[in-house]
Amino acid sequence: MAKQRERKQKKYTEEFRRQAVERMKGTNNVKALARELGVDRHSLYDWRKRAADLSDRRSANGQRSKQEKENKELKRLLAEKTLEVDFFRGALQKVAARRQPSSANGETASTTKSGK
């Protein structure tokens, strides 16, 4: 019993845990690896799960960051296109205001039909 209590009280460095999890990937016999490292095999499984959870969180943060960058770029492009639309709307209004209304009394065109 004292030996089990002593094992549970051991503190392992993060580097040791990371290396143990890496070695787990390359073995089919986790029990033998645990014996070799002097670690309870359940601890190895716990470390592997924590490493996977940490990796998932990092991946999610990276994905979130990528989405935030893409969102920022899309907002910038939308603002740019909105400015362009406003510019062309204003230009179109100025052109429409400068046009003279055509008279209703049927004035002749400034050019003649070809061939006559």
ZAGUTOR-387163 format. One line per 10 residues: their letters; for each residue x, z, y of N, C-alpha, C, CB. Coordinates in nm, 2 decimals. Glycine has a CB too. Layout:
<nodes>
a> X Z Y X Z Y X Z Y X Z Y  ...
</nodes>
This chain:
<nodes>
makqrerkqk> 0.08 0.00 -0.12 0.00 0.00 0.00 0.09 0.00 0.13 -0.09 0.12 0.00  0.19 0.08 0.12 0.28 0.09 0.24 0.34 -0.05 0.27 0.39 0.19 0.22  0.37 -0.13 0.16 0.43 -0.26 0.18 0.33 -0.35 0.25 0.48 -0.31 0.05  0.21 -0.35 0.21 0.10 -0.43 0.27 0.09 -0.40 0.42 -0.03 -0.42 0.20  0.08 -0.27 0.45 0.06 -0.22 0.59 0.18 -0.27 0.67 0.05 -0.07 0.59  0.30 -0.26 0.61 0.42 -0.31 0.68 0.42 -0.46 0.71 0.55 -0.28 0.60  0.37 -0.54 0.62 0.35 -0.68 0.64 0.26 -0.71 0.76 0.31 -0.75 0.52  0.14 -0.64 0.76 0.04 -0.66 0.86 0.09 -0.63 1.00 -0.08 -0.59 0.83  0.19 -0.53 1.00 0.24 -0.49 1.13 0.35 -0.57 1.19 0.28 -0.34 1.12  0.40 -0.66 1.10 0.51 -0.75 1.15 0.46 -0.84 1.26 0.57 -0.83 1.03
kyteefrrqa> 0.54 -0.86 1.35 0.51 -0.96 1.46 0.60 -1.08 1.44 0.53 -0.90 1.60  0.54 -1.20 1.44 0.62 -1.32 1.42 0.62 -1.40 1.56 0.56 -1.41 1.31  0.73 -1.46 1.58 0.74 -1.53 1.71 0.65 -1.66 1.70 0.89 -1.57 1.74  0.62 -1.71 1.81 0.54 -1.84 1.82 0.62 -1.95 1.75 0.50 -1.88 1.96  0.75 -1.95 1.77 0.83 -2.06 1.71 0.83 -2.05 1.56 0.98 -2.05 1.76  0.84 -1.93 1.51 0.83 -1.91 1.36 0.69 -1.95 1.31 0.85 -1.76 1.33  0.59 -1.92 1.38 0.45 -1.96 1.34 0.44 -2.11 1.34 0.35 -1.89 1.43  0.49 -2.17 1.45 0.48 -2.32 1.46 0.56 -2.39 1.35 0.54 -2.37 1.60  0.68 -2.34 1.32 0.76 -2.40 1.21 0.69 -2.38 1.07 0.90 -2.34 1.20  0.63 -2.26 1.05 0.56 -2.23 0.93 0.44 -2.33 0.91 0.51 -2.09 0.92
vermkgtnnv> 0.37 -2.35 1.02 0.25 -2.45 1.01 0.30 -2.59 0.99 0.17 -2.44 1.15  0.41 -2.63 1.05 0.47 -2.76 1.02 0.51 -2.77 0.87 0.60 -2.78 1.11  0.57 -2.67 0.82 0.61 -2.67 0.67 0.48 -2.67 0.58 0.69 -2.55 0.64  0.37 -2.62 0.63 0.25 -2.62 0.55 0.20 -2.76 0.53 0.14 -2.54 0.62  0.23 -2.85 0.63 0.18 -2.99 0.63 0.25 -3.06 0.52 0.21 -3.06 0.76  0.37 -3.02 0.48 0.45 -3.09 0.39 0.45 -3.03 0.25 0.59 -3.11 0.43  0.36 -2.94 0.22 0.36 -2.87 0.09 0.22 -2.87 0.03 0.42 -2.73 0.10  0.22 -2.87 -0.10 0.09 -2.86 -0.17 0.07 -2.71 -0.22 0.09 -2.95 -0.29  0.18 -2.63 -0.22 0.18 -2.50 -0.27 0.19 -2.40 -0.15 0.28 -2.48 -0.38  0.09 -2.36 -0.09 0.09 -2.27 0.02 0.13 -2.13 -0.02 -0.04 -2.27 0.10
kalarelgvd> 0.09 -2.10 -0.14 0.12 -1.96 -0.19 0.27 -1.95 -0.21 0.05 -1.94 -0.33  0.34 -2.05 -0.26 0.49 -2.04 -0.27 0.56 -2.04 -0.14 0.54 -2.16 -0.36  0.51 -2.12 -0.04 0.56 -2.12 0.09 0.55 -1.98 0.16 0.49 -2.22 0.18  0.43 -1.92 0.14 0.41 -1.78 0.19 0.50 -1.68 0.13 0.26 -1.74 0.17  0.53 -1.69 0.00 0.62 -1.60 -0.06 0.76 -1.63 -0.01 0.62 -1.63 -0.22  0.80 -1.75 0.01 0.93 -1.79 0.06 0.95 -1.73 0.20 0.95 -1.94 0.06  0.85 -1.74 0.29 0.86 -1.70 0.42 0.84 -1.55 0.44 0.76 -1.77 0.51  0.78 -1.49 0.34 0.75 -1.34 0.34 0.63 -1.31 0.43 0.87 -1.27 0.40  0.54 -1.40 0.42 0.42 -1.40 0.50 0.29 -1.40 0.41 0.41 -1.51 0.61  0.19 -1.34 0.45 0.06 -1.34 0.37 0.01 -1.49 0.39 -0.04 -1.24 0.42
rhslydwrkr> -0.04 -1.55 0.28 -0.08 -1.69 0.29 -0.21 -1.70 0.38 -0.12 -1.74 0.15  -0.29 -1.60 0.39 -0.40 -1.60 0.48 -0.36 -1.61 0.63 -0.49 -1.48 0.46  -0.24 -1.55 0.65 -0.18 -1.56 0.79 -0.15 -1.71 0.82 -0.06 -1.47 0.80  -0.09 -1.77 0.72 -0.05 -1.91 0.74 -0.18 -2.00 0.77 0.01 -1.97 0.61  -0.29 -1.97 0.70 -0.41 -2.05 0.73 -0.46 -2.02 0.87 -0.51 -2.02 0.62  -0.45 -1.89 0.91 -0.50 -1.85 1.04 -0.41 -1.92 1.15 -0.49 -1.69 1.06  -0.28 -1.92 1.13 -0.19 -1.98 1.22 -0.22 -2.13 1.24 -0.04 -1.96 1.18  -0.25 -2.19 1.12 -0.28 -2.34 1.12 -0.41 -2.36 1.20 -0.29 -2.39 0.98  -0.51 -2.28 1.18 -0.64 -2.29 1.25 -0.62 -2.27 1.40 -0.74 -2.19 1.20  -0.54 -2.17 1.44 -0.51 -2.15 1.58 -0.44 -2.26 1.64 -0.43 -2.02 1.60
aadlsdrrsa> -0.34 -2.32 1.57 -0.27 -2.43 1.62 -0.36 -2.55 1.64 -0.15 -2.47 1.53  -0.45 -2.57 1.55 -0.55 -2.68 1.56 -0.64 -2.66 1.68 -0.63 -2.70 1.43  -0.69 -2.54 1.70 -0.78 -2.51 1.81 -0.70 -2.53 1.94 -0.82 -2.36 1.80  -0.58 -2.49 1.95 -0.50 -2.51 2.07 -0.48 -2.65 2.10 -0.36 -2.43 2.06  -0.45 -2.73 1.99 -0.43 -2.87 2.01 -0.56 -2.94 2.06 -0.39 -2.94 1.88  -0.68 -2.89 2.00 -0.81 -2.95 2.04 -0.83 -2.92 2.19 -0.92 -2.89 1.96  -0.80 -2.80 2.24 -0.82 -2.76 2.38 -0.73 -2.85 2.47 -0.79 -2.61 2.40  -0.61 -2.87 2.43 -0.51 -2.95 2.51 -0.56 -3.09 2.51 -0.37 -2.94 2.45  -0.61 -3.14 2.40 -0.66 -3.28 2.40 -0.79 -3.29 2.49 -0.70 -3.32 2.25  -0.87 -3.19 2.48 -0.99 -3.19 2.56 -0.96 -3.18 2.71 -1.09 -3.07 2.53
ngqrskqeke> -0.86 -3.10 2.75 -0.81 -3.09 2.89 -0.75 -3.23 2.93 -0.71 -2.98 2.90  -0.68 -3.29 2.85 -0.62 -3.42 2.88 -0.73 -3.52 2.90 -0.52 -3.46 2.77  -0.83 -3.52 2.81 -0.94 -3.61 2.82 -1.02 -3.59 2.95 -1.03 -3.60 2.70  -1.04 -3.46 2.98 -1.11 -3.43 3.11 -1.03 -3.47 3.23 -1.14 -3.27 3.11  -0.90 -3.45 3.22 -0.82 -3.50 3.34 -0.83 -3.65 3.35 -0.67 -3.45 3.31  -0.82 -3.72 3.24 -0.83 -3.87 3.25 -0.97 -3.91 3.30 -0.81 -3.93 3.10  -1.07 -3.84 3.26 -1.21 -3.88 3.31 -1.22 -3.84 3.46 -1.31 -3.80 3.24  -1.15 -3.73 3.51 -1.16 -3.70 3.65 -1.08 -3.80 3.73 -1.09 -3.56 3.67  -0.97 -3.85 3.68 -0.89 -3.96 3.75 -0.98 -4.09 3.76 -0.76 -3.99 3.68  -1.04 -4.12 3.65 -1.12 -4.24 3.65 -1.24 -4.23 3.74 -1.17 -4.27 3.50
nkelkrllae> -1.30 -4.11 3.74 -1.41 -4.08 3.83 -1.37 -4.10 3.98 -1.47 -3.94 3.81  -1.26 -4.04 4.01 -1.20 -4.05 4.15 -1.18 -4.20 4.19 -1.07 -3.97 4.16  -1.12 -4.27 4.10 -1.10 -4.42 4.13 -1.23 -4.49 4.14 -1.01 -4.48 4.01  -1.33 -4.46 4.06 -1.46 -4.53 4.07 -1.53 -4.50 4.21 -1.55 -4.49 3.96  -1.51 -4.37 4.25 -1.57 -4.33 4.38 -1.50 -4.40 4.49 -1.56 -4.18 4.40  -1.37 -4.42 4.48 -1.30 -4.49 4.59 -1.34 -4.64 4.59 -1.14 -4.48 4.56  -1.36 -4.70 4.48 -1.40 -4.84 4.47 -1.54 -4.85 4.52 -1.39 -4.89 4.33  -1.63 -4.76 4.49 -1.77 -4.76 4.54 -1.77 -4.75 4.69 -1.85 -4.65 4.48  -1.69 -4.66 4.75 -1.68 -4.65 4.90 -1.63 -4.78 4.96 -1.59 -4.53 4.93  -1.53 -4.84 4.90 -1.48 -4.96 4.95 -1.58 -5.07 4.95 -1.35 -5.01 4.87
ktlevdffrg> -1.66 -5.09 4.84 -1.76 -5.19 4.83 -1.88 -5.16 4.93 -1.82 -5.20 4.69  -1.91 -5.03 4.95 -2.01 -5.00 5.05 -1.97 -5.04 5.19 -2.04 -4.85 5.04  -1.84 -5.02 5.22 -1.79 -5.07 5.35 -1.80 -5.22 5.36 -1.65 -5.02 5.37  -1.77 -5.29 5.26 -1.78 -5.43 5.26 -1.92 -5.48 5.28 -1.72 -5.49 5.13  -2.02 -5.42 5.21 -2.16 -5.46 5.22 -2.20 -5.43 5.37 -2.24 -5.38 5.12  -2.17 -5.31 5.42 -2.21 -5.28 5.56 -2.15 -5.39 5.66 -2.16 -5.14 5.60  -2.02 -5.43 5.64 -1.96 -5.53 5.72 -2.04 -5.66 5.72 -1.81 -5.55 5.68  -2.06 -5.71 5.60 -2.13 -5.84 5.58 -2.28 -5.83 5.63 -2.12 -5.88 5.44  -2.34 -5.72 5.61 -2.48 -5.70 5.66 -2.48 -5.71 5.82 -2.54 -5.57 5.62  -2.38 -5.65 5.88 -2.37 -5.65 6.03 -2.34 -5.79 6.07 -2.27 -5.56 6.08
alqkvaarrq> -2.25 -5.86 6.00 -2.21 -6.00 6.04 -2.33 -6.09 6.03 -2.09 -6.05 5.96  -2.41 -6.07 5.92 -2.52 -6.16 5.90 -2.63 -6.13 6.00 -2.58 -6.13 5.76  -2.65 -6.01 6.05 -2.74 -5.98 6.15 -2.70 -6.05 6.29 -2.76 -5.83 6.17  -2.57 -6.05 6.32 -2.52 -6.11 6.44 -2.54 -6.26 6.43 -2.37 -6.08 6.46  -2.51 -6.32 6.32 -2.53 -6.47 6.30 -2.68 -6.50 6.32 -2.48 -6.52 6.16  -2.77 -6.42 6.26 -2.91 -6.45 6.27 -2.96 -6.43 6.42 -2.99 -6.35 6.18  -2.90 -6.34 6.49 -2.94 -6.32 6.63 -2.89 -6.43 6.72 -2.88 -6.18 6.68  -2.78 -6.49 6.69 -2.73 -6.60 6.77 -2.80 -6.74 6.74 -2.58 -6.62 6.74  -2.87 -6.75 6.63 -2.94 -6.87 6.60 -3.05 -6.89 6.70 -2.99 -6.88 6.46  -3.06 -7.01 6.75 -3.17 -7.04 6.84 -3.29 -7.08 6.76 -3.13 -7.16 6.95
pssangetas> -3.40 -7.04 6.80 -3.52 -7.08 6.72 -3.55 -7.23 6.74 -3.65 -7.00 6.76  -3.58 -7.30 6.63 -3.61 -7.44 6.64 -3.74 -7.46 6.72 -3.61 -7.51 6.50  -3.74 -7.57 6.80 -3.86 -7.59 6.88 -3.97 -7.66 6.79 -3.83 -7.68 7.00  -4.09 -7.64 6.82 -4.20 -7.69 6.74 -4.24 -7.84 6.78 -4.32 -7.60 6.75  -4.18 -7.89 6.89 -4.23 -8.02 6.94 -4.16 -8.14 6.88 -4.22 -8.03 7.09  -4.08 -8.12 6.77 -4.02 -8.23 6.70 -3.91 -8.30 6.76 -4.12 -8.32 6.66  -3.81 -8.24 6.81 -3.70 -8.31 6.88 -3.63 -8.39 6.77 -3.61 -8.21 6.94  -3.56 -8.50 6.82 -3.49 -8.58 6.72 -3.35 -8.52 6.69 -3.47 -8.72 6.78  -3.31 -8.55 6.58 -3.18 -8.50 6.53 -3.07 -8.56 6.61 -3.16 -8.53 6.38  -2.95 -8.50 6.61 -2.84 -8.55 6.69 -2.77 -8.67 6.63 -2.74 -8.43 6.72
ttksgk> -2.79 -8.68 6.50 -2.73 -8.80 6.43 -2.84 -8.89 6.37 -2.64 -8.75 6.31  -2.81 -9.01 6.35 -2.91 -9.10 6.30 -2.89 -9.12 6.15 -2.90 -9.24 6.37  -2.99 -9.17 6.09 -2.98 -9.19 5.94 -2.88 -9.31 5.92 -3.12 -9.23 5.88  -2.81 -9.30 5.81 -2.71 -9.40 5.79 -2.78 -9.53 5.74 -2.61 -9.36 5.68  -2.72 -9.65 5.79 -2.78 -9.77 5.75 -2.89 -9.82 5.84 -2.83 -9.77 5.61  -2.92 -9.76 5.95 -3.03 -9.81 6.04 -2.98 -9.82 6.17 -3.15 -9.71 6.04
</nodes>
